Each structure stands twice: as C-alpha cells, then as structure tokens.
C-alpha cells in the first residue's frame, strides 16, 4: 500500500480571532477521527490556522482502506439440507442474498454444531473517494455558535468561504465542498501578495505561503514570533518588560498573518490613572501589550502588532498613538470625575438597580449581605464592623463612570476609590477581593474581612434564588451559582475557616421576607455539597471516596475535606478493601434486621465464641483510642488505627453465626456489629468503597 501527504485548506474571510485556535483544533481532530474510524493509516496530522485560512496536512496517508476479511453466518447445516441432501429454502435464500451459490459457502464447526458461512475479502475503498466526505463532516461539526449565509449561496459557515485546496500528493481531489471546486491554489497576504499561489504538493504548503505570500500559516510559530518579537522590542527599545497575557497573545495571533511588532507611546500624565484602567483600554479595545519597568511600574509605552510590513512604520505607530489617546483621556476623565463623589454617597443610587425581580434591588442585597457578613466575620474571628462596612460599599463602584465604561474593572476601581476616600485598608481590599476566586484556580481573598464578604455575597445569592424556586437547571445558570458554590467551598477549606454551611445558609435565610420554598437552607447545603464531587475530581480523588463521606453529610467544609483526605489515605491501606467489604456486609445485615432500631450495647455474658469475644475487646480498645481522635477531627489517624480491626473482623465472619437460634445471642451479635459499623461511620460510610469481592 502506497502513501502520500494530504492537504486541505479552506480559504475564508477573516475568522473570529478569539475562536481561531479552537476552530483549527476542532477541524484537525474531526479529520483525524474520521480517518481513524475509516481505518485509513497515517503517521501524523499538522494543523495550520491564520485569519483567512484553516488547513490540515496529513502525513503519509495510505491510498486506501485496508482489505478486511468478512464472515457472515448462515443457517445451521442441519437446517440447510433436507433428508435427500438438497438445499433447503433457508440455504438458497441465504446464498442468493449474497449473490453466491450454495457450493461457494464454507462450514464452520462450533461447540453448538456446524453452520454454513460465507467468507470473502472486502476490498478497502480508495482514500480519494473518502476524504471529501470526512472534510465535510469535520467542517459541519465545528464549534460555531451561529453560522451565516452570504450572497445567493445556501451554504452556511462562520464566515464566507472563497477557495479550497484538496491535494493528495500532487493530485487535486476535485469533489466540491461547500459549493467550492477544489484546486491547488491558495492566496497570499491581502496587501503584500494579493494574488493566487500554486501549492505543488502538501509538503510545500507553509513554505510557499511564507516565502512568496507573506503568510505564516502555522499558528504556534506565528504566536511564538509575536511573543519573542514583543519581548525583544520592549527590552531593546524601551528598556522595560512587556506583560504578555496568554489570551491576548492568542487573539493577536488570530488577527495577524504577517506580524510586525511596533513600539508606541502615550503621555505620562495618564500614569496617574490606575494601571488596570489603562490596561483595559489598551488590551480590550486596541489589542496592545503594556510595558512595565524593573519594579513592575507601568511605562508610558505600548506595543502593537501590525499585520503589514510598512515602508514607513512611524506612520503606523503615529496612527495607533492617535487612536489610544482619546481612550486614555476618557479613562482619566472618568477617574477624576468619580473621585469627586465618595462611595458611601453612592449607596442610595443602588436602590433603582434591580438585582432580581423577586429579591429586590442591589441596595436590598447589600443590606442583606452586610448583616450576613457581620455574623460570618464574628464566627471567623474578624472585625464584624469592617465586614459590614465593606458589604454596604461593595457594589457602589457599579454606578461609577469608570465601571460603567469598563465593566471588567468592577471591584478593582472600588478598591481605588475606597482607599482615596480614606476607608480602612481591609474594607478597600475587600471591595476587590469579594469577587475572588473569579474562576477555577484563581487566587483567594487574602484578608478575613474579604473572606467574610465574599462568602456572604455568594451565600445570599444561593439562598435567595433557591428560595424563590430558581436554582440552576441543566446548563442554565444565569447567576453562576455553581461557580459561587465552589468559590465558597474553596475559601472555607483553603483559608481554613471554622464555618458550617447549614448555619451560614440559615443566617442568610433570616434576612429574606419573600422566599416561597420550604427548607431553602437545607436545599442550598445539599446543592453545595454536590459541588464537592467536581472539586475533588480535579484533585484526582475518586467518586467513591466522595460518596463515602457525602453519605454522612458533614456540613462544615473543613471537616468534609479532612474526612475526604482521611478516607483517601485509608483507601491505600492493604486492609481497606477487606474492611470495606465487611462494612458492606454489616450494613446489609443491620438494614435487614431493623437498622437504626438496633442498639450497640454489648452484653459480655452473652458472648460465646472466641472470635466474637476477641472482636468485642478489640472494638472497645479502638473506641477508647479513636474517640479523642474523632473529637479533634484527626480522621486520618483514627482510620489508620481502625484498620487493625481487619483480622478480628475476618475471624468473626469466618467463625461466628450472626443469626443464632438464641434470640438474645443474635441481638447481642447484631449490637456488636452495629458498634463496629458506627465506629467507621464517625468518618464515612466506607461500605461504599471498592471491595475485594
């Protein structure tokens, strides 16, 4: 079987820069998955993506599917022939359905008798007959939220398509896709090379584009060129350091085919504005990289990446400087205007802003959060007055000119304005840190005041929305309650705060007058405890460990976490599987015999067999030893100690009949097992762990 390289390139109008990388990855994965499903061999796939093209090159693609043996079983030999040895209708029907005669069939001997079978070799289809369909299938499956039509075409895609390459070796596969007839020509840079370029073979693709077309087709190569070019320019021309955000770098890479970094400047007076506001203006609107000095202080310079090699770069730089100047001037104006009004004087302006129709205004929420934050601060040893003050000011920056213009500065500007107003440092910091963690693995609030506010704000939203019957459903979560729940759990666990979810939710519930659902606090706690599953899954802790702890429903996150870590460590012990199996057996026995109605008081006089006497002694020893450990929350040491019960437990089940004829003896043995079971239940239901059989 021979092989050739294969290339497909779809030429389009400028693709969304933020989506370019994901579109390229999906296109490549779709084609490779299709080839694997079709059984067509290849060595590797290479993705290319630029603003006006998506391309994939498959190296050493086999020219056909492999031939494969086919076996179809027909009737049993007994049913295939009559008494005279002539073919029955079952046999002739089977043979004719395959287009063969009975004498072309083989016999298959099995344990259940002999069967007639048809064996043949199915020839693999040529690759050139299959790849067009695989490309179409991959394009149709791209993650495009909304497709568009253009002109008189009925074709739909994320942007209008204009050309198509499909080459297998040096041969064009001429089967149309998306109303385009494939060829071997691409197009160069829109300005540097506005003409068609011939691609002789797939191996020449990126070379021709770069050397003749002023297009660097490889996304990763282009990205690295931009990163290194921006960094070098910052160091050599500005004597500073370029701050390169990965998301911005991906977006700039998606905007340029022939990137050329250029250094621009702005007036130093703008440095009086908080740097976050300047950065937002430059990154979000202009896609500029900002610069800092050795001390991390912002420099009055920026780097833009042009998609053209200009004969007069100074003109390009000047144009960018003219564009950014009014934006920075706006930021400076907003900042100075906002500082004329204290945050506390903006509290009243929160009243017309609706948080949720049934839950009132943002002002109403602030009052509730302030009351809750005050209680939480007291519980965690923080200053309740500071937490209450921070909560009342928490949303006031929403009505500042700066945040109205740059919504991503919410909280950040609150901290600046609070500091300018002379608010306590903890209060000012809390206005920013209330939103932490903003996303998975984000930093947590650094002060206890910030923690109290961050938790109170999230718990208020959870309790309020659950209380009016609007919990998240399916993928719909408009108030981001899943993220809010995980945020609360992370803050409490990682900051080691002594808080109980049930108590916090009940405190929050007391602040509402309009809730319609019964048992809201408990419903919210159940929902939040479910979020632990994903939290521990990210840490590589199995679902069975989570379920074992969740069965006990500990509502203090720190306590839940300690139990999880203890059970995970216990699960690694050699005794764990046997003890999990024994607990499962005990649980089944107890549930059949009345469950919770069975006590755990053991009468020593009714103990008969050596194995049950030994187990009773060992259980009492462990109860005395682990009791203080449980009280201290040292579940890991307690389970480590309880692991020593494996041998006496195994001996008990081997030598003792639990359901003895004597009812008193039977009940005493059930009480003994219940005492054993309850020891482990002080941590988790380990019967839910995997067993040895």
PyMOL commands that set and color helices and strands:
alter all, ss='L'
color gray80, all
select helices_A, chain A and resi 17-38+77-80+89-98+102-104+127-140+202-213+219-238+246-255+268-272+275-286+313-338+343-350+362-379+384-393+396-399+401-405+407-409+412-420+425-433+448-467+481-494+501-510+520-537+543-550+557-571+576-592+595-597+604-606+610-632+635-655+663-681+686-688
alter helices_A, ss='H'
color red, helices_A
select strands_A, chain A and resi 3-12+44-50+53-62+68-76+106-110+113-122+161-168+171-172+185-187+196-198+241-242+260-265+289-292+298-306+354-356+360-361
alter strands_A, ss='S'
color yellow, strands_A
deselect
rebuild
show_as cartoon
